[in-house]
């Protein structure tokens, strides 16, 4: 209703969830997202847990 469409609502829910996960793990959301998106082509989908904000530390490759 407030996002304009069902798809927009789902996308917003994902974004808000990742932001809050970062906040709960004391991770800067912008820094984590930049790191993750830069390395996205090199990562395997079955190792997605390594990319989660709770497992990320600044400077980690």
HELIX and SHEET records of a PDB file:
HELIX    1   1 UNK A    6  UNK A   24  1                                  19    
HELIX    2   2 UNK A   29  UNK A   39  1                                  11    
HELIX    3   3 UNK A   40  UNK A   42  5                                   3    
HELIX    4   4 UNK A   45  UNK A   51  5                                   7    
HELIX    5   5 UNK A   53  UNK A   55  5                                   3    
END                                                                             
